[in-house]
């Protein structure tokens, strides 16, 4: 009986082991390959053991609208 429910139990427990994701809305120049974003992302993820998702927006108005 355990063999029958073990895959279901493992499937339900998988999200508990997933890394948390922090989404950061930022300017496109910060998140660009040549900007500081990739280095900050790498250091932050190593320090906090989480995933940092940078969402690049073109202008400040778009940035504010993304927060609503």
Secondary structure, 3 states (H helix, E strand, C coil): CHHHHHHHHHHHHHHHHCCCEEEEEEEHHHHCCCCCHHHHHHHHHHHHCCEEEEEEECCHHHHHHHHC
